[in-house]
Amino acid sequence: MKTILILVAGMMIGVWLADSHPDYADYLRYITSFVTEKASEVGAASR
């Protein structure tokens, strides 16, 4: 459950940043990969 919340929060922050600051498109990609990494770590820990 926590994993889903982390993913959703990360995506919402990323989308908001990309929306309000077009320069943040690269940052959005960074956030996405970071969040995915964290989510898989959390998922592995909760197994």
C-alpha positions as CSV (number, residue, x, y, z in Angstrom):
1,M,0.0,0.0,0.0
2,K,2.8,2.4,0.9
3,T,4.5,1.7,-2.4
4,I,1.4,2.9,-4.3
5,L,1.2,6.1,-2.2
6,I,4.9,6.8,-2.8
7,L,4.5,6.3,-6.5
8,V,1.4,8.5,-6.7
9,A,3.0,11.3,-4.7
10,G,6.1,11.2,-6.8
11,M,4.2,11.3,-10.0
12,M,2.0,14.2,-8.8
13,I,5.0,16.2,-7.7
14,G,6.7,15.5,-11.0
15,V,3.6,16.4,-13.1
16,W,3.1,19.6,-11.1
17,L,6.8,20.6,-11.6
18,A,6.7,19.8,-15.3
19,D,3.5,21.7,-15.6
20,S,4.6,24.9,-13.9
21,H,8.2,24.8,-15.0
22,P,8.8,23.5,-18.6
23,D,12.5,23.4,-17.8
24,Y,11.8,20.7,-15.3
25,A,11.2,18.0,-17.9
26,D,14.6,16.5,-17.2
27,Y,13.9,16.8,-13.5
28,L,10.7,14.9,-14.0
29,R,12.6,12.1,-15.6
30,Y,15.0,12.1,-12.6
31,I,12.1,12.0,-10.1
32,T,10.4,9.2,-12.0
33,S,13.5,7.0,-11.9
34,F,14.2,7.9,-8.3
35,V,10.6,7.1,-7.2
36,T,10.6,3.9,-9.2
37,E,13.9,2.9,-7.5
38,K,12.6,3.7,-4.0
39,A,9.3,2.0,-4.6
40,S,11.1,-1.2,-5.7
41,E,13.3,-1.0,-2.6
42,V,10.2,-0.6,-0.4
43,G,8.5,-3.4,-2.2
44,A,11.4,-5.7,-1.7
45,A,11.7,-4.8,2.0
46,S,8.0,-5.4,2.6
47,R,8.1,-8.9,1.0
